Amino acid sequence: MFRAIKGKILAIESSCDDTSAAVIVDGVVMSNVTAHQIVHAEYGGVVPELASRKHQKNILPVVKKAIKDANITKDQLDAIAFTRGPGLLGSLIVGVTFAKAFALALNIPLIEVHHMHAHVLAHFIEEPFPAFPFLCLTVSGGHTQIVLVNAYNQMTVIGSTLDDAAGEAFDKTGKMLGLPYPAGPEIDRLAQKGNAIYQFPEPKIEGLNFSFSGLKTAILYFIRDELKSNPLFLKLEMNNICASVQHRIATILLSKLENAARQHQISHLAIAGGVSANSTLREGLLALCQENNWTAHIPAFEYCTDNAGMIAMAAAFKFQDKIFSGQEVTPEPRLIF
């Protein structure tokens, strides 16, 4: 069905600190190139001004490589796609402006893509594809949502975070532990050497919504109290702390996803976004689905974090329906789902 999509599309993703470009040809992602920014590590988080400057430097070589890797020329492109939002304004401006200029120069259509829609549609890059309807837990540094997906163009958020995102909980915990930014991958690495022996509280939030602010506070007080009695606590127990934090965040996410599946009687479950690369979350989803005879869908690592491949896939569906944008389009940092 989806491989019947026709057209050659260049997609650009620049919502945060990664500059990415991809080419999709007839529904198949032929290239997916990303330039990462390491400059933010020393600040413990993304610095918007630095991010936008790096995008300006990286976008042209990344686009050139994506086109070259796809073994096509720019004159063969049928459309240019880009992330309109949500994201950092300065970063979005670079991608949107480049896409508009490139499309104008080639006299081909523009396709705007919602960043979070693209995370969900990343599941159609590689088979097996999820069957409709399915639930997608999208988890990243800025978002934590449960999305009911009835079709590639029919998505509804049925649960979201009331405060902090799961990815932010990982990063803030890492900062408390003195780990480098971004802390999520480092916590995952250390957690695999430890055991979840410390019990952190699970937020009591009604419905399908999430909250991680209370968990962050509990971790902060736990570390403070343990260091009072043993100044070497972090050094001695780092692996077990990471395993315990990771276990709690994963169980919070999977508990809500399970509740959503039972409420909506849906047996196809998916995860997406940067945190979906987390090993405990991936293993937990597989175990949950095996236990209930449900189907789990987990994207390849390449398509978990921000990347243009997912933007290209979302754009291919819009291209099929001839949904294009005009040159008057502008970035939307807080684009509504």
TORTORLO-418154 format. One record per atom (N, C-alpha, C, CB): x, y, z; residue in one letter. Coordinates in pm, whole numbers, plus 32768, in hexadecimal, padded with zeros to 4 digits. Glycine has a CB too. Layout:
N
XYZA
...
This chain:
337
80537F878000M
800080008000M
8056807D8000M
7FA280018079M
80AF80898065F
80FC81048073F
816C810D800CF
8136810D80FFF
819F809C7FDER
8209809E7F7BR
81D480C57EF1R
824D80177F74R
815080D97EE3A
811681097E65A
812481A07E58A
808380E17E5BA
815381E27EC2I
816782737EBFI
81D282957E57I
819182A87F4BI
81B682FA7E05K
821483237D9EK
825083AB7DC1K
81D083287D15K
82C583C67D88G
830384497D99G
838884457DE0G
82A784A17DE4G
83DB84A87DBFK
845E84B77DFEK
845B85367E51K
84D284BC7D93K
846F85287ED3I
846185987F30I
84E085A77F84I
83E685847F8BI
851086227F8DL
857B86437FEAL
853B86788069L
85DF86AA7FAEL
8560864380DCA
8528866E815CA
859586A981B5A
84E285F981A4A
8571871281FEI
85D087578256I
8596875D82E3I
85EF87E58222I
85E887378346E
85C1873C83D2E
86268793841FE
85BB86AD840FE
85F287FC8462S
864B885684ADS
860288908526S
867E88C98453S
85B5883B856BS
8560886D85D7S
85AC888C8657S
84F4880B85F4S
861F884A866BC
8668885E86E9C
86FD887186CCC
865387E78748C
874F880D86EAD
87DF881F86D9D
881D87C18672D
8824880B875BD
87CD876E862FD
87FF871785C6D
87D3874B853FD
87CF868685DBD
8831875784E2T
8812877D8459T
880A86FE8407T
887B87E1841FT
879886E483CBS
878686668384S
8740867B82FES
8738860383D9S
8768862B829CA
8728862E8218A
871A859E81E7A
877A868581B2A
86AD858481A2A
869384FE816EA
864F850980E7A
863D84AB81D0A
865D84A0809AV
861784978019V
85C384188019V
867B84987FA1V
854584277FF8I
84EB83B47FEBI
84C083A97F59I
846F83C2804AI
84C883327F23V
84A5831A7E97V
843982AF7E91V
852282EF7E44V
83C582D57E61D
835382787E56D
8337822F7ED9D
836E82117DE7D
833D82797F47G
831B82417FC9G
838C81FA8010G
82AD81E47FBAG
840381F67FD5V
847581B38012V
84E0821B8035V
84AF81467FB2V
850B821E80B2V
8573827B80DCV
85F9824B80A5V
857882888179V
8633829D804CM
86AF82778009M
872B82B0804DM
86AC82A67F79M
87198319809CS
878A835280E6S
8754839A8160S
87DE83B4808ES
87A683A081C8N
877E83E28244N
87FD8410828BN
8727838382A1N
881F848E8279V
889F84C482A7V
888785278319V
88EB85088232V
88D2851A8385T
88C0857283F9T
894785A4842BT
88768528846AT
894E86278444A
89C286658482A
899E86868512A
89F186E48434A
89E3864B8572H
89C9866185FFH
8A1B86D78633H
89E885E38650H
89E98717869AQ
8A2E878886D7Q
8A5F87628763Q
89D1880586DEQ
8AE187658777I
8B19873F87F9I
8B3587B98850I
8B9986EF87E5I
8B2588308817V
8B4788AA885FV
8AF488BE88DDV
8B3789208804V
8A7B888388E1H
8A1F889A8950H
8A43884C89CEH
899388778926H
8A9787E789C0A
8AB787908A32A
8AF287DF8AA7A
8B1A87248A08A
8B4688408A8BE
8B86888B8AF6E
8B2588E68B41E
8BF888DE8ABFE
8AAF88FD8B07Y
8A4B89528B48Y
89DE89018B8DY
8A0D89AF8AE3Y
89DE887F8B7BG
897A882A8BBBG
88F188318B7CG
896F884E8C49G
88E888638B03G
8869886E8ABDG
887C88BC8A3DG
87FE88B08B15G
881688BA89E7V
882088FD8965V
881889948977V
87B188CC8906V
887989DB893EV
887A8A6E893CV
88408A9988B6V
890C8AA88952V
87C88AD388B3P
87848AF08834P
87D68B4087D0P
87078B3B8850P
881A8BA887FCE
88688BFB87A0E
88D98BAD8760E
88A08C7587E9E
891D8B5C87B0L
89898B09877AL
89528AA18718L
89D68AC487ECL
88DD8A6B8739A
88A08A0686E2A
88828A3F8658A
882089D08722A
88458AB48654S
88208AEF85D3S
889B8B108580S
87CB8B6D85E8S
89078B3D85C1R
89828B5A8578R
89BD8ADC853CR
89E88B9E85D4R
89BA8A6E8587K
89EE89F08554K
899989BB84E0K
89F4898785C5K
891589D184E9H
88BE89A9847AH
88E689F183F9H
882A89C7849BH
89028A728405Q
892B8AC0838FQ
89A98A878350Q
89408B5383B5Q
8A038A5983A4K
8A818A208374K
8A6D89958338K
8AE58A1983E5K
8A1589468372N
8A0988B9834EN
89A5889C82DEN
89E1886B83C5N
894488F382C8I
88D388CB8275I
88F988B081E3I
88698935827AI
894D890281A9L
897188EB811DL
89BF886A8107L
89C3895F80EAL
8A2A88508153P
8A6F87CF813EP
8A188755815DP
8AEC87CB8194P
89BF876081BEV
896786F081DFV
890786D5816CV
891A870C8261V
88CD873E8133V
8871872F80C2V
88B986F58049V
883087B6809EV
89308728802DK
897D86F57FBBK
899986607FCAK
89FF87417FADK
89C086378042K
89DF85AA8059K
89638553804DK
8A20859680E3K
88F18584807FA
887585378077A
884D851D7FE5A
8803858080C0A
885B85837F93I
883985757F05I
889C85167EC1I
883A85FF7EBEI
891C85267EE0K
898284CF7EA5K
896F843D7ECFK
8A0E84FE7ECDK
895584277F51D
8942839F7F83D
88C8835A7F47D
893783A08019D
886583AB7F20A
87EB83737EE3A
87FF83567E4EA
877683D47EF5A
8874837B7E1BN
889783627D8EN
883683A87D2EN
889882CC7D73N
881184227D4EI
87C084737CF4I
87FF84FD7CEBI
872B847D7D27I
87C485537C99T
87F085DF7C90T
878086387CC3T
881986057BFET
87A186B27CE5K
873A870E7D19K
86CE87297CB3K
877A87927D44K
86F087207C33D
868D873B7BCAD
862586CC7BBDD
86D3874E7B45D
863E865A7BFCQ
85DE85EB7BF9Q
857885F47C6AQ
862785677C01Q
858C864F7CC9L
8532865A7D3CL
84A8868C7D11L
856D86B77DA5L
844086567D52D
83B7867E7D37D
837F86DC7DA1D
835F86047D2DD
83BE86E07E18A
838D87367E84A
83FA87437EEEA
830B86FE7EC3A
83EE87AD7F3EI
844687C37FB1I
83F087C6802FI
849888497FA2I
841287728090A
83C8876D810EA
841E87A4817FA
839C86DD812EA
83DD87D281E8F
8426880D8258F
83D2880482D6F
844B889F823AF
841688098348T
83D3880E83C9T
83A6889E83E2T
842E87DB843BT
832488B183F4R
82F189378413R
82F1895284A9R
8264894883DAR
82E188E984F9G
82DC88F58589G
82A8887285C3G
8283896C85B5G
82A2886A8646P
82D888C786A9P
836F88BB86B4P
829888AF8732P
83AD891D86F8G
843D891B8706G
847189A3872EG
847E88EE8686G
84F389B58723L
85348A348743L
85258A9186CBL
85CA8A1F8767L
84F98B0B86E4L
84DD8B688676L
85558B7E861BL
84AF8BED86AEL
85C98B9C8656G
863F8BB68605G
86668B3F85AFG
86B18BDC865BG
865C8AC885E8S
867E8A4E859ES
861B8A35852DS
868289D585FDS
859B8A46854AL
85348A3284E4L
85458A948471L
84A98A418521L
85668B118490I
85758B778428I
85DB8B4C83C0I
859E8BFE8467I
864A8B1283ECV
86B28AE7838FV
867B8A7F832DV
872B8AAE83DBV
86398A198361G
860589B0830CG
859589DF82B1G
85D4893F835FG
85398A2C82E8V
84C78A5D8299V
84F78ABA822AV
84628AA682F4V
85518B16824AT
85838B7481E7T
85CE8B2E8177T
85DE8BDA8229T
86218ACD819DF
866B8A828138F
860B8A3680DCF
86CE8A1F817BF
85A789F58117A
854889A780C9A
84FA8A018068A
84E7895D8125A
84CE8A738098K
84828AD08043K
84D78B017FCEK
84518B488096K
85548B247FE9A
85AC8B567F7FA
85CA8AE87F19A
862E8B8C7FBAA
85E18A6F7F4AF
860289FF7EF1F
858A89DC7E98F
862E89827F43F
851489D97ED4A
849B89BA7E87A
847F8A277E1FA
842389AA7EE4A
84968AA37E46L
847F8B137DE9L
84E18B0B7D74L
848F8B9A7E33L
855E8AED7D92A
85C38AE47D28A
85A68A737CC6A
864D8AD07D66A
85718A047CF9L
855389907CA5L
84C689947C6CL
856789107CF4L
847489F37C9DN
83E88A007C73N
839A897E7C8DN
83E18A247BDEN
83A9894A7D09I
836188D27D31I
831788EE7DB5I
83C3885A7D41I
82B6889B7DD9P
826488B67E50P
82AF88A97ED4P
81F088597E51P
827888ED7F38L
82A688E67FC2L
824688908013L
82B389738000L
827A88438071I
822687F280C9I
8251880B8159I
8230875B80A4I
81F8884181ABE
821788558238E
81F187D88287E
81CD88D2826FE
824087B982EDV
822A8740833CV
822C876483D0V
829686D5831DV
81CF872A8419H
81CC873784ABH
822F86D384E5H
813B871F84E4H
828B87038536H
82F686AF856BH
82C2863385B4H
834D870185C9H
825986448607M
822685D38654M
81D6857285FEM
81CF860686C7M
819185A48597H
8150854A8538H
81B984F084F6H
8100859A84CCH
822B852E84D5A
829584E38492A
82CD847484E9A
830585418468A
82DA848D856CH
8308842385C5H
82AB83AA85BDH
831184568656H
822A83C385BAV
81CA835585B1V
81D7830D852AV
8139838A85C3V
81E1835984BEL
81E4831F8439L
826B82E08416L
81C3838783D3L
82CD82EF846EA
834C82AA845BA
833982138459A
83AF82D184CAA
82CA81E48490H
82AE81548492H
828D811D8407H
823B813884F0H
827E817583A4F
82608146831DF
82DA814D82C2F
81EF819882E2F
834E816582FDI
83C9816682AEI
83F580D88290I
843881B282F7I
83ED808282F4E
84187FF882E3E
83AA7F99830FE
84997FDD8331E
839B7F2C82C8E
83387EC682EEE
836B7E758365E
83197E698276E
830F7E3783B2P
827E7E3583A0P
823B7EB683D0P
82427DBF83EAP
81D87EE48384F
81917F5E83A8F
81247F40840FF
81557F9F832AF
81097F9B846AP
809A7F8684C8P
80147F8E847FP
809F7FEF8539P
7FB47F4184AFA
7F2E7F458476A
7EDC7FB084BDA
7EE87EBB8482A
7E867FF38474F
7E2B805684B1F
7DB3800F84EFF
7DFC80BD8447F
7D8280408560P
7DBD80AB85B2P
7E2D80748609P
7D5280EE8609P
7E8B80CD862CF
7EF380A6868BF
7F0E811B86EAF
7F75807B8642F
7F4F80FA8759L
7F76816087B9L
800C817787AEL
7F4E8137884AL
803481F587AFC
80C2821587AAC
80E8826A8822C
80E6825D8727C
814482378872L
817B828288E2L
81F382D088ACL
81A382238959L
81E5835488A2T
825283A7886FT
829683EA88E5T
821D84128808T
831683CD88F6V
835F83FE896CV
83E4843A8941V
8376838B89D1V
83FC84B5896BS
847684FB8946S
849B855C89B5S
8466854488BFS
84FC85B28997G
8525861589FAG
84BB867F8A14G
85A2865689CEG
8465869689B2G
840186FE89C1G
837186CE89C2G
8410875F8956G
835A864F89A0H
82D1861E8995H
82C3859389D1H
82A5861B8903H
824F857B8A0DT
822784F58A38T
819184EB8A1DT
824984DA8AD0T
816C849889BBQ
80E084918990Q
80BA8402896EQ
80C984EC8916Q
803A83E48980I
8000836A8948I
7FA4839688D8I
7FB3831589B6I
7FBF83658860V
7F75838F87EAV
7F23831B87B4V
7FD483C6877DV
7EA2833487A0L
7E4A82D3875FL
7E5182ED86C9L
7DB582DD8794L
7E81828A867DV
7E96829B85EEV
7E31824585A2V
7F28827485C6V
7DCF82878565N
7D6882408518N
7D8C82378484N
7CE282858528N
7DE282908456A
7E12829283CCA
7E8D82EB83C9A
7DA382C58367A
7ED682E9835AY
7F5183398356Y
7F3483CE8363Y
7F9C831F82D6Y
7EB983F78347N
7E9384848354N
7E26849B83BCN
7E6684BA82CEN
7E1384388415Q
7DAF84438480Q
7DEE84178504Q
7D3083EE8460Q
7E218479854FM
7E63845E85CEM
7E2884B6863BM
7EFB847485C2M
7E16847B86B1T
7DDF84C58723T
7E3284A9879FT
7D4B84A0873AT
7E5C851287E3V
7EA485028861V
7E3F84E288CFV
7EF685828885V
7E4D846E890FI
7DF084468979I
7E31844B8A03I
7DBC83B9895EI
7EB0846B8A07G
7EF7847A8A87G
7F7884C58A70G
7F1383F08AC9G
7F9B851F8ACBS
8018856A8ABCS
804B85948B46S
800385E78A61S
80C485C48B4AT
80FD85ED8BCAT
80C086708BF9T
819585FA8BBET
80AC867B8C7BL
807686F58CB6L
80E487588CD8L
802586D58D32L
8161872A8CD6D
81D287828CF8D
824C875E8CA5D
81F287798D8ED
82A4870D8CDCD
832186EB8C98D
831086708C3FD
839186D38CFED
836686688BDAA
836785F38B83A
83C485898BBCA
8393861A8AF4A
83B4850D8B8CA
8407849F8BBDA
849A84B78B9EA
83DA841A8B80A
84B584EA8B26G
854085058B01G
857F856E8B5BG
854785328A71G
853085D18B83E
856286388BDEE
858285FB8C67E
84FC86AA8BECE
852F859C8C92A
854885598D11A
85CE850F8D0EA
84D784F68D31A
85ED84D08C9EF
866F848E8C8FF
86E084F48C95F
867584408C0BF
86D385618C4BD
873E85C48C44D
8754860B8CCAD
8720862A8BD8D
86E6862E8D0FK
86F486728D8FK
872F86138DF9K
866C86A88DBFK
870885948DF3T
874385328E4ET
87D985258E33T
86FE84A98E3ET
87FC85218DB4G
888985188D91G
88D9858D8DC7G
889885118CFBG
889C86038DC4K
88E0867A8DF9K
88F6866C8E8FK
888E86F98DDAK
889186368ED6M
88A0861F8F66M
891185BC8F84M
881D85EC8FA2M
8922855D8F29L
898584F48F3EL
8A0F851B8F08L
895784738EFCL
8A1685908EC9G
8A9685BC8E92G
8ABB85798E0FG
8B0185A48EF4G
8A5685488DC4L
8A6E85058D45L
8A6E856A8CD3L
8A0484978D2CL
8AB2854B8C66P
8AB785A88BF4P
8A3085B18BADP
8B22857D8B92P
8A1A86228B6AY
89A086368B1AY
89B986088A8AY
897486CE8B1DY
895785C78A49P
88D6859E8A7FP
88E385218AD6P
887385838A0EP
889B85208B44A
88B084B98BA9A
886784368B8CA
888484ED8C2FA
87FF843A8B3AG
87B083C18B22G
880383498AF7G
874B83DD8ABAG
885483568A8DP
88A682E38A61P
890982B58ACBP
88F1830689E2P
894183148B18E
89A282F08B7FE
895E82A68BF3E
89EA836D8BB2E
88E882D38C1AI
889D828D8C83I
887C82008C55I
881B82DA8CA7I
885581F28BD8D
8835816E8BA1D
88B081138BA6D
8801817B8B10D
892281488B80R
899D80F98B7FR
89C280CA8C0CR
8A10814B8B43R
89BA81258C6DL
89DD81028CF7L
897580A58D36L
89EB81828D4BL
88F680BB8D10A
888A80698D49A
889A7FD68D27A
8802809B8D18A
88D37FB98CB4Q
88E57F2E8C8BQ
894F7EE68CDFQ
890B7F298BF9Q
899B7F348D2CK
89FE7EF88D86K
89CA7EEB8E15K
8A7E7F4A8D85K
89527F238E2EG
891D7F248EB7G
88987EDD8EC4G
890E7FB18EE7G
885A7EEE8F38N
87D87EB28F55N
877B7F1C8F8FN
87E67E3A8FB7N
86FD7F108F71A
869A7F728FA1A
86747F539032A
861B7F708F47A
86CE7F72908EI
86B87F4E911BI
867B7FC0916CI
873A7F24915AI
867780389133Y
863F80AB917BY
85B380C99145Y
869B8127916DY
855680DB91A1Q
84CA80ED917BQ
84A581829179Q
846F80A191DCQ
849581B69102F
8468824090F3F
83D0824290DEF
84B08286907DF
838C82AB910BP
82F982AC9107P
82C182B59079P
82C583209158P
824C827B9068E
820382868FEAE
819782F18FFAE
81C481FD8FC0E
819483588FA7P
813283C48FB4P
80A3838E8FA7P
814B84308F48P
804A83C28FFBK
7FBE83998FF8K
7F6E84008FA7K
7F84838B9088K
7F7483F18F24I
7F31844E8EC9I
7EBB84068E8AI
7F9284838E5BI
7E4684418E94E
7DCE84028E5EE
7DD183FF8DC5E
7D51844C8E8DE
7D8783A08D8EG
7D7C83968CFDG
7DFC83678CBCG
7D55841B8CC4G
7E14839A8C43L
7E85836D8BF4L
7EF683D58BEDL
7E58834B8B69L
7EED843B8C41N
7F5484A28C42N
7FCC84798C98N
7F1A85258C75N
803A84C18C86F
80B784A48CCCF
80E3851D8D1EF
8125847C8C67F
813C85038D7DS
817F856C8DC8S
820785378DF4S
812A859C8E42S
826F85878DDEF
82F5855D8E06F
833985BF8E64F
834B85498D8CF
82F7862E8E82S
833586918EDBS
8348865A8F68S
82E187118EDFS
82E486128F9BG
82EE85D79021G
835B856E902AG
826A859B9049G
836B85218FBFL
83D384BA8FBDL
845E84FC8FC3L
83C684628F3FL
846F85678F78K
84F085AD8F7BK
851085E19008K
84F086218F17K
84A98615904BT
84BE864790D4T
84E285D59132T
843F868F9107T
849F85639122A
84BB84EF9177A
854A84BF9164A
8458847C915AA
857984BF90E8I
8602849590CCI
866584F8910AI
861A848B9033I
864785789100L
869D85DF9139L
86AC85CD91D0L
8664866A911BL
863D85B99217Y
864085A892A9Y
8685852592CFY
85B285AC92E3Y
866F84BE927FF
86AF843C9298F
8747844A9292F
867F83D39232F
8778848B922AI
8808849E921CI
883F84F3928DI
882984DE9195I
87F9855F92AFR
882485B7931BR
8830856D939FR
87C3862B932AR
87CB851E93C0D
87CA84D79441D
8836846B9447D
874184999459D
8849842393D9E
88AD83B893D8E
893C83F193E1E
889E83639359E
8952846493A2L
89D784A093A6L
89FA84D49431L
89E185109342L
899484F9947DK
89AC85289506K
89EB84BA955CK
892985579546K
89BB84409549S
89ED83D19599S
8A66838D955AS
897F836B95AES
8A75839D94D5N
8AE6835E9491N
8B1083B39419N
8AC282CE9463N
8B7884049428P
8BA5845C93BAP
8BCF8411933CP
8C1984B093EAP
8BEB83909349L
8C14834092D5L
8BA082F49296L
8C8182DD92FDL
8B26831592C1F
8AB082C99295F
8AA382C691FDF
8A32830492D2F
8AAE833891BDL
8A9E833D912BL
8B0782E890E4L
8AA583CD90F9L
8B8182F49110K
8BED82A990D2K
8BD7821290E1K
8C7282D0910EK
8BA881EA9156L
8B97815B9172L
8B1881209133L
8B9581449206L
8AB081729129E
8A2D813F9102E
89F88176907DE
89CB815D916DE
8A4E81B5902FM
8A2081F58FB4M
89D281978F59M
8A97822D8F6AM
8A0481208F42N
89C180C28EE7N
8936809C8F1AN
8A1680448ED5N
892B80818F9DN
88AA805B8FD6N
884880D08FD7N
88BE80279064N
887A81498FEDI
882381BF8FE9I
87EB81D18F5CI
8871823F9015I
884281C78EF9C
881681D78E6FC
87B0816B8E48C
888E81D28E0FC
87CA80F08E73A
876D80838E56A
86E6809C8E97A
87A67FFD8E84A
86E780D18F11S
866C80EA8F5BS
861C815C8F1ES
868B81098FEDS
866081C78EF8V
861C82398EB8V
85E1820E8E32V
867F82AF8EA3V
863181C88DE5Q
8604819C8D61Q
858C813E8D6CQ
867681578D15Q
859180E48DCDH
852280878DE2H
84A280D28E04H
854480258E53H
84AC81388E5BR
843481818E82R
83FA81D18E0ER
845381DE8EF6R
844E82148DC2I
841B82628D50I
83D882068CEBI
848D82B28D0DI
841581948CD0A
83DC81368C70A
835780FD8CA1A
843E80C48C55A
834E80DC8D22T
82D180A38D56T
8261810A8D55T
82E5806D8DE4T
828281898D6DI
821C81F38D65I
81E481FB8CD8I
8258827C8D8FI
823D81FA8C76L
821482058BEAL
81C2818C8BBEL
828E82158B8FL
81F381158BDEL
81B0809C8BAFL
812C80838BF7L
820C80258BC2L
812280AC8C75S
80A4809C8CBFS
803480EB8C7DS
80B680C88D51S
805381678C58K
7FEE81BB8C16K
7FCC81858B8BK
8020824C8C0BK
803181558B45L
8018811D8AC0L
7FC080A08AC8L
809D80FC8A7AL
7FDA804D8B2BE
7F877FD78B3FE
7EF77FFE8B60E
7FC17F7F8BB0E
7EE680618BB6N
7E5F80908BD7N
7E1680C38B5BN
7E6580FE8C41N
7E5F810C8B07A
7E2381418A8CA
7DF980CF8A2FA
7E85819F8A45A
7E4D80688A26A
7E2D7FF789CFA
7DAF7FAF89FEA
7EA37F9589CAA
7DA27FA08A80R
7D2C7F5B8AB5R
7CAF7FB28AA6R
7D417F368B48R
7CBB80338AC0Q
7C48808C8AB4Q
7C1480948A25Q
7C6C81178AE4Q
7C6F809789C6H
7C4780A78939H
7C44802288EEH
7CA7810688F3H
7C637FB68936Q
7C607F2F88FBQ
7CB47F28887BQ
7BCF7F0688DEQ
7D2E7F548887I
7D8C7F548817I
7E017EF98838I
7DBD7FE487F8I
7E257EA587D9S
7E8D7E4187F3S
7F0F7E5C87A7S
7E597DB887CDS
7F177ECC8761H
7F917EF0871BH
7FCE7F6A8761H
7F767F0E8684H
80447F58879DL
80847FC187EBL
810C7FE487AFL
80947F96887DL
812A806687AFA
81A780958776A
81E580FD87D2A
819080D086EAA
8268810E87C5I
82AE817A880BI
830081C787A5I
830A8142887EI
8316824787C1A
8361829C8764A
83A1830D87B2A
830682D386F4A
83FD83568771G
844283C487B3G
84C6839787EDG
83EB84008820G
851783F88818G
859D83DA8847G
85A4837788B9G
85DF84558870G
8546837E8917V
85488324898BV
852282958963V
84E8835889F7V
84E7828488EDS
84C481FC88C1S
854181AA88A0S
846882018847S
85B681EB88A1A
863381A18890A
866181628913A
86A081FE885AA
861F81838981N
864581508A04N
862E80B98A0CN
85F781998A73N
869280718A3BS
868C7FDF8A3BS
861F7FA98A99S
87127FA58A63S
86107FE48B0FT
85AB7FB38B6DT
851E7FCA8B37T
85BA7FF98BF5T
8508803A8AF6L
848480578ABCL
84677FF78A4AL
847D80E88A8BL
84C87FDF89F4R
84B47F848983R
84997EF589B3R
852F7F868925R
84E87EC88A13E
84D47E418A49E
844F7E378A92E
85477E1B8AA7E
84297EA28AD9G
83AB7EA18B21G
83337E9A8AC5G
83A07F1B8B78G
833B7EE28A54L
82CC7EDD89F4L
82BF7E5189B8L
82E17F458984L
832E7E148996L
832B7D8D895DL
82EF7D2A89C2L
83B97D608934L
83167D378A40A
82E27CDC8AA8A
824D7CF38ABDA
832E7CF08B2DA
82227D718AC0L
81957D918AD2L
81407D568A62L
81817E288AD8L
816F7D6689E8C
81237D348976C
81227C9B8970C
815B7D6C88F5C
81917C5E8994Q
81977BCC8995Q
81387B9389FEQ
82277B9B89B0Q
81337BD48A70E
80DD7BA78ADDE
80497BAE8AB9E
80F77BF98B5BE
80247C118A69N
7F977C278A47N
7F737BFD89B9N
7F757CB78A5AN
7FD47BC08972N
7FBF7B9788E8N
7F9E7C108890N
7F4F7B2F88E0N
7FE37C7F88ACW
7FD77CF8885BW
804F7D0087FCW
7FCE7D7688B5W
80497D5F87A1T
80B67D738741T
81047DF18764T
80807D7B86B0T
81897DE4876EA
81DF7E56878EA
82257E888710A
82477E2F87FBA
822F7F0B8704H
82757F488693H
82DC7FAB86C9H
82117F908632H
83597F9086AAI
83C87FE186DCI
841F800A8666I
841C7F948747I
8433808B8650P
848380B785DCP
8517809885EFP
8470814D85C5P
855F80918581A
85F080848587A
862980FD85CFA
862D807584F8A
869D80EB860FF
86DB8159865BF
86EB81D78605F
8764812E8691F
870981C58587E
871E8236852BE
86A582918522E
8740820384A1E
862E82568536Y
85B382A38526Y
857182C685ACY
8552825684D0Y
85B882B08619C
858382D5869EC
859E836786BCC
85C1827C870CC
861D838E86B8T
8640841886D3T
8619846F865CT
86D7842786F3T
862384F3866CD
85FC854E8600D
864B85308581D
861085E0862BD
8604851C8513N
864384FB8494N
85E785238422N
86658465848DN
8620853683ADA
85D08561833BA
858984EC82F5A
862985A982D7A
85B484718313G
857083FF82D6G
84DD83FC82FAG
85B2837E8301G
84BF84188379M
8433841983A5M
83E884908368M
842A841E843FM
842C85018354I
83ED85748313I
83CC85508283I
844B85F18319I
842685098242A
841084DF81B8A
8398848181ADA
848D849B8181A
838B8423820DM
831C83C58209M
8297840D821AM
832D835B8275M
8291846A827AA
821784B7828FA
81F7850B8214A
82248511830AA
825E854281D5A
824A8595815EA
8218854280E8A
82CB85DB8137A
824484C480DFA
8219846F8070A
8182845A8071A
826083E88075A
8148844B80E9F
80B7843D80F2F
807284BD80C5F
808E841A8181F
80A8853080EAK
806D85AF80C1K
807D85C4802AK
80AE8624810DK
80EE859B7FF4F
810585A77F64F
809E85557F17F
819485797F40F
808184DE7F4EQ
801E84877F10Q
7F9684CA7F0AQ
801584027F5CQ
7F7585177F72D
7EF4855C7F79D
7EF985EB7F42D
7EC4855F8007D
7F6F86117F0BK
7F8286967ED2K
7F6687067F37K
7F2886A87E57K
7F9886F47FB0I
7F8B87598019I
800F87A78021I
7F67871780A5I
800D88207FE8F
8086886F7FDFF
807888F3802BF
80A8888A7F4DF
80EA89348044S
80ED89B58088S
811A8A208026S
814989B28103S
80F58A9D8044G
81208B0C7FF2G
81A08B498027G
80B48B757FEAG
81D98BA67FDBQ
82548BE78003Q
82418C43807BQ
828C8C377F8FQ
81C58C5C809FE
81AB8CB28113E
81B58C688198E
81218CF08106E
81CC8BE68195V
81D08B95820FV
82428BC2826AV
81E08AFF81ECV
822A8BBF82ECT
828E8BE9834FT
829E8B7C83BAT
82668C718391T
830D8B7E8401P
831F8B1B846DP
82BA8B3084DEP
83AE8B2384A5P
82968AC18521E
823A8AC78593E
82798A7A8606E
81AD8A8D856FE
82C08ABF8660P
83058A7A86D0P
82A68A2C8729P
83518ADD8724P
82298A5A8736R
81C78A15878AR
815389DF8736R
81928A7487F6R
817489A486C8L
8110896F866DL
80B7890986B4L
8153892E85F3L
8036891F86ADI
7FD588C786F1I
7FCE884186AAI
7F48890886F4I
7FC287D786F9F
7FBE875086C1F
7F4687418662F
7FB786E68732F
